[in-house]
Amino acid sequence: MTNKIQNPSTHVPKTPEMNDRDFINDCLTTEKYLTSSYSVALHEMSHQALYQDLMTLFNETEKCQRDMYDLMFKKGWYSVNAESPQTIQQTYQQFTQYATNQFSTNPIQ
């Protein structure tokens, strides 16, 4: 059974028109897309000044995305699944083991 972590939802009437929740959710989705796209572009950027300008945009967009997420979570419009301590520990061990195997100092034979 999965537990949801969520604040009490702020009531938003269901109407055919977009409401505050719809607008913020649309903006949040757009910001997620932009930060992902900026990240890819930054990895490919060779011009240092352009890289710095894009990094500034990325940081501003990332902050905006986080602010919208926080607002939606505060209003109860965004929830996350709670994981058990055992699942968290298993996942941690899995990634630790993966990193150890991938980044070991032993040369490939």
N, CA, C and O atoms as CSV, one atom per row, in Angstrom:
chain,resi,resn,atom,element,x,y,z
A,1,MET,N,N,0.838,-1.174,0.000
A,1,MET,CA,C,0.000,0.000,0.000
A,1,MET,C,C,0.889,1.246,0.000
A,1,MET,O,O,1.779,1.376,0.840
A,2,THR,N,N,0.651,2.141,-0.924
A,2,THR,CA,C,1.431,3.354,-1.048
A,2,THR,C,C,0.730,4.499,-0.346
A,2,THR,O,O,-0.455,4.752,-0.564
A,3,ASN,N,N,1.480,5.188,0.500
A,3,ASN,CA,C,0.945,6.369,1.179
A,3,ASN,C,C,1.267,7.598,0.366
A,3,ASN,O,O,2.362,7.722,-0.183
A,4,LYS,N,N,0.323,8.498,0.288
A,4,LYS,CA,C,0.518,9.764,-0.405
A,4,LYS,C,C,0.940,10.819,0.605
A,4,LYS,O,O,0.417,10.874,1.718
A,5,ILE,N,N,1.892,11.653,0.205
A,5,ILE,CA,C,2.271,12.810,0.997
A,5,ILE,C,C,1.642,14.002,0.295
A,5,ILE,O,O,2.009,14.345,-0.828
A,6,GLN,N,N,0.685,14.629,0.979
A,6,GLN,CA,C,-0.074,15.697,0.342
A,6,GLN,C,C,-0.705,16.563,1.415
A,6,GLN,O,O,-1.179,16.059,2.434
A,7,ASN,N,N,-0.710,17.853,1.185
A,7,ASN,CA,C,-1.424,18.779,2.059
A,7,ASN,C,C,-2.911,18.716,1.730
A,7,ASN,O,O,-3.283,18.241,0.657
A,8,PRO,N,N,-3.767,19.187,2.636
A,8,PRO,CA,C,-5.194,19.237,2.306
A,8,PRO,C,C,-5.409,20.100,1.068
A,8,PRO,O,O,-4.847,21.189,0.954
A,9,SER,N,N,-6.202,19.619,0.173
A,9,SER,CA,C,-6.409,20.306,-1.097
A,9,SER,C,C,-7.265,21.554,-0.934
A,9,SER,O,O,-8.274,21.559,-0.228
A,10,THR,N,N,-6.829,22.608,-1.607
A,10,THR,CA,C,-7.622,23.827,-1.699
A,10,THR,C,C,-8.690,23.567,-2.744
A,10,THR,O,O,-8.379,23.160,-3.863
A,11,HIS,N,N,-9.920,23.792,-2.398
A,11,HIS,CA,C,-11.021,23.482,-3.306
A,11,HIS,C,C,-10.966,24.360,-4.555
A,11,HIS,O,O,-10.883,25.586,-4.481
A,12,VAL,N,N,-11.016,23.689,-5.698
A,12,VAL,CA,C,-11.077,24.383,-6.979
A,12,VAL,C,C,-12.308,23.835,-7.694
A,12,VAL,O,O,-12.367,22.640,-7.985
A,13,PRO,N,N,-13.287,24.685,-7.982
A,13,PRO,CA,C,-14.496,24.183,-8.638
A,13,PRO,C,C,-14.188,23.620,-10.023
A,13,PRO,O,O,-13.343,24.148,-10.746
A,14,LYS,N,N,-14.881,22.548,-10.380
A,14,LYS,CA,C,-14.720,21.943,-11.696
A,14,LYS,C,C,-15.628,22.654,-12.684
A,14,LYS,O,O,-16.854,22.591,-12.598
A,15,THR,N,N,-14.990,23.328,-13.615
A,15,THR,CA,C,-15.716,24.043,-14.661
A,15,THR,C,C,-15.003,23.791,-15.979
A,15,THR,O,O,-13.862,23.330,-15.974
A,16,PRO,N,N,-15.640,24.079,-17.109
A,16,PRO,CA,C,-14.964,23.900,-18.396
A,16,PRO,C,C,-13.786,24.864,-18.585
A,16,PRO,O,O,-12.873,24.590,-19.365
A,17,GLU,N,N,-13.812,25.992,-17.866
A,17,GLU,CA,C,-12.742,26.968,-17.980
A,17,GLU,C,C,-11.543,26.527,-17.142
A,17,GLU,O,O,-11.682,25.799,-16.159
A,18,MET,N,N,-10.357,26.989,-17.558
A,18,MET,CA,C,-9.161,26.704,-16.764
A,18,MET,C,C,-9.238,27.473,-15.456
A,18,MET,O,O,-9.677,28.622,-15.428
A,19,ASN,N,N,-8.812,26.837,-14.376
A,19,ASN,CA,C,-8.795,27.478,-13.063
A,19,ASN,C,C,-7.338,27.677,-12.630
A,19,ASN,O,O,-6.413,27.358,-13.377
A,20,ASP,N,N,-7.145,28.202,-11.424
A,20,ASP,CA,C,-5.788,28.467,-10.937
A,20,ASP,C,C,-4.917,27.213,-10.958
A,20,ASP,O,O,-3.755,27.258,-11.364
A,21,ARG,N,N,-5.487,26.106,-10.520
A,21,ARG,CA,C,-4.728,24.857,-10.495
A,21,ARG,C,C,-4.301,24.463,-11.911
A,21,ARG,O,O,-3.159,24.053,-12.117
A,22,ASP,N,N,-5.197,24.581,-12.877
A,22,ASP,CA,C,-4.871,24.238,-14.265
A,22,ASP,C,C,-3.759,25.121,-14.811
A,22,ASP,O,O,-2.827,24.631,-15.449
A,23,PHE,N,N,-3.858,26.437,-14.556
A,23,PHE,CA,C,-2.847,27.366,-15.051
A,23,PHE,C,C,-1.479,27.078,-14.439
A,23,PHE,O,O,-0.471,27.037,-15.144
A,24,ILE,N,N,-1.452,26.879,-13.128
A,24,ILE,CA,C,-0.171,26.621,-12.465
A,24,ILE,C,C,0.396,25.278,-12.909
A,24,ILE,O,O,1.604,25.156,-13.111
A,25,ASN,N,N,-0.451,24.277,-13.062
A,25,ASN,CA,C,0.014,22.977,-13.522
A,25,ASN,C,C,0.586,23.075,-14.938
A,25,ASN,O,O,1.602,22.450,-15.245
A,26,ASP,N,N,-0.062,23.854,-15.791
A,26,ASP,CA,C,0.432,24.058,-17.150
A,26,ASP,C,C,1.789,24.761,-17.125
A,26,ASP,O,O,2.704,24.385,-17.857
A,27,CYS,N,N,1.910,25.778,-16.281
A,27,CYS,CA,C,3.189,26.482,-16.146
A,27,CYS,C,C,4.274,25.563,-15.593
A,27,CYS,O,O,5.410,25.594,-16.064
A,28,LEU,N,N,3.935,24.751,-14.603
A,28,LEU,CA,C,4.893,23.815,-14.021
A,28,LEU,C,C,5.392,22.836,-15.079
A,28,LEU,O,O,6.591,22.568,-15.161
A,29,THR,N,N,4.492,22.310,-15.876
A,29,THR,CA,C,4.876,21.388,-16.948
A,29,THR,C,C,5.801,22.069,-17.948
A,29,THR,O,O,6.777,21.473,-18.402
A,30,THR,N,N,5.498,23.305,-18.289
A,30,THR,CA,C,6.334,24.064,-19.219
A,30,THR,C,C,7.724,24.298,-18.630
A,30,THR,O,O,8.729,24.132,-19.321
A,31,GLU,N,N,7.780,24.683,-17.355
A,31,GLU,CA,C,9.074,24.923,-16.709
A,31,GLU,C,C,9.907,23.648,-16.645
A,31,GLU,O,O,11.123,23.695,-16.836
A,32,LYS,N,N,9.273,22.516,-16.382
A,32,LYS,CA,C,9.999,21.236,-16.380
A,32,LYS,C,C,10.586,20.953,-17.752
A,32,LYS,O,O,11.729,20.511,-17.865
A,33,TYR,N,N,9.807,21.206,-18.793
A,33,TYR,CA,C,10.281,20.999,-20.160
A,33,TYR,C,C,11.454,21.934,-20.456
A,33,TYR,O,O,12.457,21.509,-21.030
A,34,LEU,N,N,11.330,23.201,-20.068
A,34,LEU,CA,C,12.401,24.167,-20.325
A,34,LEU,C,C,13.693,23.795,-19.603
A,34,LEU,O,O,14.767,23.840,-20.202
A,35,THR,N,N,13.605,23.427,-18.324
A,35,THR,CA,C,14.824,23.075,-17.599
A,35,THR,C,C,15.488,21.851,-18.213
A,35,THR,O,O,16.715,21.780,-18.288
A,36,SER,N,N,14.693,20.898,-18.648
A,36,SER,CA,C,15.246,19.717,-19.308
A,36,SER,C,C,15.939,20.105,-20.619
A,36,SER,O,O,17.040,19.635,-20.905
A,37,SER,N,N,15.302,20.949,-21.401
A,37,SER,CA,C,15.872,21.385,-22.677
A,37,SER,C,C,17.130,22.216,-22.468
A,37,SER,O,O,18.118,22.035,-23.179
A,38,TYR,N,N,17.101,23.128,-21.496
A,38,TYR,CA,C,18.291,23.924,-21.193
A,38,TYR,C,C,19.444,23.025,-20.767
A,38,TYR,O,O,20.591,23.261,-21.144
A,39,SER,N,N,19.148,22.013,-19.996
A,39,SER,CA,C,20.183,21.094,-19.531
A,39,SER,C,C,20.876,20.411,-20.712
A,39,SER,O,O,22.103,20.323,-20.750
A,40,VAL,N,N,20.096,19.936,-21.660
A,40,VAL,CA,C,20.669,19.296,-22.845
A,40,VAL,C,C,21.524,20.304,-23.614
A,40,VAL,O,O,22.642,19.992,-24.023
A,41,ALA,N,N,20.996,21.505,-23.807
A,41,ALA,CA,C,21.739,22.535,-24.546
A,41,ALA,C,C,23.040,22.885,-23.834
A,41,ALA,O,O,24.066,23.068,-24.489
A,42,LEU,N,N,23.020,22.982,-22.522
A,42,LEU,CA,C,24.234,23.311,-21.766
A,42,LEU,C,C,25.319,22.260,-21.952
A,42,LEU,O,O,26.503,22.591,-22.005
A,43,HIS,N,N,24.921,21.001,-22.049
A,43,HIS,CA,C,25.899,19.928,-22.263
A,43,HIS,C,C,26.576,20.032,-23.622
A,43,HIS,O,O,27.694,19.550,-23.800
A,44,GLU,N,N,25.910,20.653,-24.571
A,44,GLU,CA,C,26.429,20.755,-25.935
A,44,GLU,C,C,27.085,22.102,-26.235
A,44,GLU,O,O,27.641,22.287,-27.317
A,45,MET,N,N,27.029,23.035,-25.300
A,45,MET,CA,C,27.474,24.405,-25.537
A,45,MET,C,C,28.999,24.494,-25.526
A,45,MET,O,O,29.645,24.024,-24.589
A,46,SER,N,N,29.570,25.096,-26.567
A,46,SER,CA,C,31.021,25.272,-26.607
A,46,SER,C,C,31.441,26.729,-26.418
A,46,SER,O,O,32.582,26.987,-26.035
A,47,HIS,N,N,30.564,27.671,-26.672
A,47,HIS,CA,C,30.871,29.097,-26.533
A,47,HIS,C,C,30.647,29.515,-25.084
A,47,HIS,O,O,29.529,29.442,-24.576
A,48,GLN,N,N,31.715,29.950,-24.424
A,48,GLN,CA,C,31.659,30.197,-22.974
A,48,GLN,C,C,30.659,31.289,-22.584
A,48,GLN,O,O,29.919,31.116,-21.615
A,49,ALA,N,N,30.619,32.401,-23.307
A,49,ALA,CA,C,29.700,33.485,-22.948
A,49,ALA,C,C,28.252,33.046,-23.136
A,49,ALA,O,O,27.394,33.357,-22.310
A,50,LEU,N,N,27.985,32.332,-24.210
A,50,LEU,CA,C,26.635,31.824,-24.446
A,50,LEU,C,C,26.259,30.801,-23.376
A,50,LEU,O,O,25.120,30.762,-22.911
A,51,TYR,N,N,27.232,29.977,-22.995
A,51,TYR,CA,C,27.013,28.998,-21.930
A,51,TYR,C,C,26.608,29.709,-20.637
A,51,TYR,O,O,25.657,29.293,-19.976
A,52,GLN,N,N,27.317,30.772,-20.276
A,52,GLN,CA,C,27.013,31.508,-19.042
A,52,GLN,C,C,25.623,32.138,-19.090
A,52,GLN,O,O,24.888,32.114,-18.103
A,53,ASP,N,N,25.267,32.706,-20.253
A,53,ASP,CA,C,23.926,33.289,-20.392
A,53,ASP,C,C,22.845,32.229,-20.252
A,53,ASP,O,O,21.837,32.443,-19.579
A,54,LEU,N,N,23.059,31.091,-20.890
A,54,LEU,CA,C,22.078,30.011,-20.816
A,54,LEU,C,C,22.015,29.426,-19.406
A,54,LEU,O,O,20.946,29.031,-18.942
A,55,MET,N,N,23.162,29.371,-18.728
A,55,MET,CA,C,23.179,28.864,-17.353
A,55,MET,C,C,22.353,29.779,-16.445
A,55,MET,O,O,21.657,29.300,-15.550
A,56,THR,N,N,22.427,31.071,-16.670
A,56,THR,CA,C,21.617,32.020,-15.899
A,56,THR,C,C,20.131,31.753,-16.139
A,56,THR,O,O,19.346,31.707,-15.192
A,57,LEU,N,N,19.748,31.578,-17.398
A,57,LEU,CA,C,18.356,31.260,-17.724
A,57,LEU,C,C,17.930,29.939,-17.089
A,57,LEU,O,O,16.829,29.831,-16.549
A,58,PHE,N,N,18.798,28.942,-17.155
A,58,PHE,CA,C,18.504,27.638,-16.563
A,58,PHE,C,C,18.231,27.781,-15.067
A,58,PHE,O,O,17.245,27.247,-14.560
A,59,ASN,N,N,19.107,28.502,-14.360
A,59,ASN,CA,C,18.945,28.664,-12.907
A,59,ASN,C,C,17.656,29.403,-12.568
A,59,ASN,O,O,16.962,29.033,-11.621
A,60,GLU,N,N,17.330,30.442,-13.330
A,60,GLU,CA,C,16.083,31.173,-13.087
A,60,GLU,C,C,14.867,30.291,-13.355
A,60,GLU,O,O,13.891,30.320,-12.606
A,61,THR,N,N,14.935,29.514,-14.421
A,61,THR,CA,C,13.827,28.621,-14.771
A,61,THR,C,C,13.674,27.518,-13.730
A,61,THR,O,O,12.556,27.160,-13.359
A,62,GLU,N,N,14.785,26.985,-13.264
A,62,GLU,CA,C,14.754,25.937,-12.236
A,62,GLU,C,C,14.129,26.466,-10.946
A,62,GLU,O,O,13.336,25.773,-10.310
A,63,LYS,N,N,14.484,27.691,-10.561
A,63,LYS,CA,C,13.902,28.284,-9.361
A,63,LYS,C,C,12.404,28.504,-9.541
A,63,LYS,O,O,11.620,28.236,-8.631
A,64,CYS,N,N,12.014,28.982,-10.697
A,64,CYS,CA,C,10.588,29.198,-10.988
A,64,CYS,C,C,9.832,27.872,-10.923
A,64,CYS,O,O,8.737,27.806,-10.365
A,65,GLN,N,N,10.412,26.823,-11.491
A,65,GLN,CA,C,9.790,25.498,-11.458
A,65,GLN,C,C,9.613,25.038,-10.016
A,65,GLN,O,O,8.557,24.517,-9.656
A,66,ARG,N,N,10.630,25.224,-9.196
A,66,ARG,CA,C,10.556,24.786,-7.802
A,66,ARG,C,C,9.510,25.592,-7.025
A,66,ARG,O,O,8.777,25.045,-6.201
A,67,ASP,N,N,9.453,26.898,-7.299
A,67,ASP,CA,C,8.456,27.741,-6.628
A,67,ASP,C,C,7.035,27.293,-6.976
A,67,ASP,O,O,6.166,27.266,-6.105
A,68,MET,N,N,6.793,26.942,-8.239
A,68,MET,CA,C,5.457,26.474,-8.643
A,68,MET,C,C,5.139,25.123,-8.009
A,68,MET,O,O,4.013,24.886,-7.570
A,69,TYR,N,N,6.133,24.240,-7.963
A,69,TYR,CA,C,5.936,22.949,-7.300
A,69,TYR,C,C,5.569,23.174,-5.829
A,69,TYR,O,O,4.611,22.589,-5.324
A,70,ASP,N,N,6.343,24.028,-5.150
A,70,ASP,CA,C,6.072,24.301,-3.728
A,70,ASP,C,C,4.668,24.860,-3.533
A,70,ASP,O,O,3.968,24.467,-2.599
A,71,LEU,N,N,4.252,25.773,-4.408
A,71,LEU,CA,C,2.913,26.356,-4.314
A,71,LEU,C,C,1.838,25.280,-4.507
A,71,LEU,O,O,0.871,25.219,-3.746
A,72,MET,N,N,2.011,24.441,-5.519
A,72,MET,CA,C,1.021,23.388,-5.767
A,72,MET,C,C,0.976,22.395,-4.608
A,72,MET,O,O,-0.101,21.951,-4.209
A,73,PHE,N,N,2.147,22.048,-4.068
A,73,PHE,CA,C,2.185,21.119,-2.942
A,73,PHE,C,C,1.514,21.747,-1.718
A,73,PHE,O,O,0.754,21.081,-1.015
A,74,LYS,N,N,1.795,23.025,-1.467
A,74,LYS,CA,C,1.202,23.735,-0.322
A,74,LYS,C,C,-0.319,23.761,-0.419
A,74,LYS,O,O,-1.008,23.631,0.593
A,75,LYS,N,N,-0.843,23.927,-1.627
A,75,LYS,CA,C,-2.289,23.988,-1.822
A,75,LYS,C,C,-2.935,22.599,-1.907
A,75,LYS,O,O,-4.154,22.491,-2.042
A,76,GLY,N,N,-2.116,21.533,-1.828
A,76,GLY,CA,C,-2.651,20.172,-1.892
A,76,GLY,C,C,-2.953,19.721,-3.304
A,76,GLY,O,O,-3.685,18.750,-3.497
A,77,TRP,N,N,-2.407,20.400,-4.289
A,77,TRP,CA,C,-2.663,20.064,-5.688
A,77,TRP,C,C,-1.588,19.152,-6.275
A,77,TRP,O,O,-1.676,18.759,-7.438
A,78,TYR,N,N,-0.586,18.818,-5.486
A,78,TYR,CA,C,0.517,17.970,-5.949
A,78,TYR,C,C,0.842,17.021,-4.816
A,78,TYR,O,O,1.016,17.452,-3.676
A,79,SER,N,N,0.923,15.756,-5.108
A,79,SER,CA,C,1.246,14.781,-4.079
A,79,SER,C,C,2.408,13.908,-4.539
A,79,SER,O,O,2.674,13.780,-5.734
A,80,VAL,N,N,3.082,13.321,-3.585
A,80,VAL,CA,C,4.169,12.384,-3.865
A,80,VAL,C,C,3.917,11.110,-3.068
A,80,VAL,O,O,3.232,11.131,-2.046
A,81,ASN,N,N,4.468,10.019,-3.538
A,81,ASN,CA,C,4.318,8.746,-2.845
A,81,ASN,C,C,5.377,8.617,-1.756
A,81,ASN,O,O,6.555,8.891,-1.982
A,82,ALA,N,N,4.942,8.200,-0.580
A,82,ALA,CA,C,5.874,7.951,0.523
A,82,ALA,C,C,6.464,6.551,0.345
A,82,ALA,O,O,5.760,5.609,-0.018
A,83,GLU,N,N,7.739,6.433,0.600
A,83,GLU,CA,C,8.402,5.135,0.516
A,83,GLU,C,C,8.803,4.692,1.914
A,83,GLU,O,O,9.068,5.512,2.793
A,84,SER,N,N,8.840,3.397,2.097
A,84,SER,CA,C,9.240,2.845,3.389
A,84,SER,C,C,10.753,2.990,3.553
A,84,SER,O,O,11.481,3.056,2.562
A,85,PRO,N,N,11.224,3.039,4.788
A,85,PRO,CA,C,12.673,3.101,5.015
A,85,PRO,C,C,13.411,1.915,4.363
A,85,PRO,O,O,14.548,2.061,3.914
A,86,GLN,N,N,12.769,0.765,4.316
A,86,GLN,CA,C,13.395,-0.402,3.698
A,86,GLN,C,C,13.596,-0.184,2.194
A,86,GLN,O,O,14.654,-0.510,1.656
A,87,THR,N,N,12.593,0.360,1.524
A,87,THR,CA,C,12.700,0.616,0.083
A,87,THR,C,C,13.775,1.654,-0.192
A,87,THR,O,O,14.537,1.522,-1.150
A,88,ILE,N,N,13.843,2.678,0.635
A,88,ILE,CA,C,14.873,3.711,0.472
A,88,ILE,C,C,16.256,3.089,0.648
A,88,ILE,O,O,17.162,3.369,-0.137
A,89,GLN,N,N,16.425,2.263,1.650
A,89,GLN,CA,C,17.715,1.618,1.903
A,89,GLN,C,C,18.090,0.684,0.752
A,89,GLN,O,O,19.247,0.659,0.332
A,90,GLN,N,N,17.136,-0.075,0.245
A,90,GLN,CA,C,17.407,-0.973,-0.880
A,90,GLN,C,C,17.833,-0.192,-2.113
A,90,GLN,O,O,18.774,-0.586,-2.801
A,91,THR,N,N,17.159,0.901,-2.395
A,91,THR,CA,C,17.496,1.732,-3.548
A,91,THR,C,C,18.880,2.342,-3.369
A,91,THR,O,O,19.669,2.383,-4.313
A,92,TYR,N,N,19.174,2.811,-2.176
A,92,TYR,CA,C,20.489,3.376,-1.882
A,92,TYR,C,C,21.577,2.329,-2.120
A,92,TYR,O,O,22.592,2.615,-2.756
A,93,GLN,N,N,21.363,1.131,-1.613
A,93,GLN,CA,C,22.352,0.063,-1.787
A,93,GLN,C,C,22.518,-0.299,-3.264
A,93,GLN,O,O,23.631,-0.551,-3.725
A,94,GLN,N,N,21.413,-0.323,-3.995
A,94,GLN,CA,C,21.465,-0.636,-5.420
A,94,GLN,C,C,22.339,0.368,-6.165
A,94,GLN,O,O,23.199,-0.024,-6.953
A,95,PHE,N,N,22.125,1.661,-5.921
A,95,PHE,CA,C,22.896,2.682,-6.628
A,95,PHE,C,C,24.334,2.756,-6.133
A,95,PHE,O,O,25.240,3.048,-6.913
A,96,THR,N,N,24.555,2.495,-4.847
A,96,THR,CA,C,25.919,2.461,-4.322
A,96,THR,C,C,26.695,1.322,-4.978
A,96,THR,O,O,27.851,1.486,-5.370
A,97,GLN,N,N,26.052,0.184,-5.089
A,97,GLN,CA,C,26.690,-0.970,-5.716
A,97,GLN,C,C,26.964,-0.690,-7.198
A,97,GLN,O,O,28.031,-1.027,-7.711
A,98,TYR,N,N,26.011,-0.083,-7.869
A,98,TYR,CA,C,26.186,0.283,-9.279
A,98,TYR,C,C,27.372,1.230,-9.444
A,98,TYR,O,O,28.217,1.026,-10.317
A,99,ALA,N,N,27.435,2.267,-8.602
A,99,ALA,CA,C,28.528,3.241,-8.699
A,99,ALA,C,C,29.870,2.587,-8.406
A,99,ALA,O,O,30.865,2.879,-9.069
A,100,THR,N,N,29.898,1.715,-7.428
A,100,THR,CA,C,31.139,1.019,-7.098
A,100,THR,C,C,31.612,0.184,-8.282
A,100,THR,O,O,32.797,0.181,-8.614
A,101,ASN,N,N,30.684,-0.520,-8.915
A,101,ASN,CA,C,31.043,-1.361,-10.061
A,101,ASN,C,C,31.435,-0.530,-11.279
A,101,ASN,O,O,32.365,-0.895,-11.999
A,102,GLN,N,N,30.752,0.564,-11.515
A,102,GLN,CA,C,31.005,1.381,-12.713
A,102,GLN,C,C,32.250,2.242,-12.585
A,102,GLN,O,O,32.933,2.507,-13.574
A,103,PHE,N,N,32.544,2.678,-11.371
A,103,PHE,CA,C,33.619,3.637,-11.199
A,103,PHE,C,C,34.775,3.088,-10.365
A,103,PHE,O,O,35.523,3.845,-9.745
A,104,SER,N,N,34.910,1.771,-10.360
A,104,SER,CA,C,36.012,1.182,-9.615
A,104,SER,C,C,37.332,1.524,-10.291
A,104,SER,O,O,37.371,1.853,-11.477
A,105,THR,N,N,38.403,1.443,-9.528
A,105,THR,CA,C,39.718,1.765,-10.069
A,105,THR,C,C,40.343,0.582,-10.773
A,105,THR,O,O,41.448,0.699,-11.303
A,106,ASN,N,N,39.665,-0.562,-10.793
A,106,ASN,CA,C,40.198,-1.737,-11.473
A,106,ASN,C,C,40.082,-1.555,-12.984
A,106,ASN,O,O,39.002,-1.248,-13.488
A,107,PRO,N,N,41.201,-1.743,-13.722
A,107,PRO,CA,C,41.105,-1.605,-15.183
A,107,PRO,C,C,40.286,-2.744,-15.781
A,107,PRO,O,O,40.238,-3.855,-15.252
A,108,ILE,N,N,39.657,-2.431,-16.881
A,108,ILE,CA,C,38.880,-3.451,-17.617
A,108,ILE,C,C,39.861,-4.426,-18.248
A,108,ILE,O,O,40.844,-4.012,-18.863
A,109,GLN,N,N,39.601,-5.696,-18.100
A,109,GLN,CA,C,40.521,-6.701,-18.653
A,109,GLN,C,C,39.916,-7.379,-19.853
A,109,GLN,O,O,40.544,-8.253,-20.451
